């Protein structure tokens, strides 16, 4: 089985990017150390506003978590 070494997941509503995940390392950001290199980019200033992510990993499928998160956010925004 091949191991995933990097990824990027982007979530849009229509043409608006809501947030995204990636595995680009940011070793100088102590906030991200706990989930290094996994993190989520959120507004405002998504390129520089990063938070840890609890459920994105290299060693298991991420799609179930992403789908669940998107469904929860859609339901919350109703």
C-alpha positions as CSV (number, residue, x, y, z in Angstrom):
1,X,0.0,0.0,0.0
2,X,1.3,3.4,-0.9
3,X,1.5,6.1,1.7
4,X,0.1,9.6,1.1
5,X,2.8,12.2,1.6
6,X,0.9,15.4,0.9
7,X,-2.6,16.6,0.1
8,X,-4.9,19.6,-0.2
9,X,-8.7,19.7,0.3
10,X,-10.7,22.8,-0.7
11,X,-14.3,23.4,0.3
12,X,-16.4,25.8,-1.8
13,X,-20.0,27.1,-1.7
14,X,-20.8,28.1,-5.3
15,X,-17.7,30.1,-6.3
16,X,-16.7,31.1,-2.7
17,X,-13.8,29.2,-1.1
18,X,-14.9,28.5,2.5
19,X,-11.8,26.9,3.9
20,X,-9.1,24.4,3.0
21,X,-6.8,21.8,4.5
22,X,-3.3,21.0,3.5
23,X,-0.2,19.3,4.8
24,X,2.4,22.0,4.0
25,X,4.7,22.1,7.1
26,X,4.8,25.3,9.2
27,X,7.4,24.2,11.8
28,X,7.7,27.7,13.3
29,X,4.0,27.9,14.2
30,X,3.6,26.4,17.7
31,X,-0.2,26.4,17.4
32,X,0.1,23.8,14.7
33,X,2.7,21.5,16.5
34,X,0.0,19.2,17.9
35,X,-1.3,18.2,14.5
36,X,1.9,18.8,12.4
37,X,1.8,19.0,9.4
38,X,-2.0,18.8,9.2
39,X,-4.0,22.0,9.5
40,X,-7.0,24.0,8.3
41,X,-6.9,27.4,6.6
42,X,-9.9,29.6,7.6
43,X,-11.2,33.1,7.0
44,X,-10.2,35.8,7.3
45,X,-6.9,35.8,5.3
46,X,-7.0,32.0,4.6
47,X,-3.5,31.9,3.4
48,X,-2.1,33.0,6.8
49,X,-4.9,32.0,9.2
50,X,-4.3,28.4,10.1
51,X,-5.7,26.2,12.9
52,X,-4.9,22.6,14.0
53,X,-7.1,19.9,12.6
54,X,-8.1,16.8,14.6
55,X,-9.1,14.3,12.0
56,X,-6.9,14.6,8.9
57,X,-4.2,12.0,8.8
58,X,-1.8,10.3,6.3
59,X,-2.6,6.8,7.5
60,X,-6.3,6.6,6.9
61,X,-8.9,7.9,4.4
62,X,-9.9,11.5,5.0
63,X,-13.0,11.7,2.9
64,X,-15.5,10.4,5.5
65,X,-14.4,13.1,7.9
66,X,-14.6,15.8,5.3
67,X,-18.1,14.8,4.1
68,X,-19.3,14.7,7.7
69,X,-17.9,18.1,8.4
70,X,-19.4,19.6,5.3
71,X,-22.8,18.1,6.1
72,X,-22.7,19.5,9.7
73,X,-21.8,23.0,8.4
74,X,-24.6,23.0,5.8
75,X,-27.1,22.0,8.5
76,X,-25.8,24.6,10.9
77,X,-26.2,27.3,8.3
78,X,-29.9,26.6,7.6
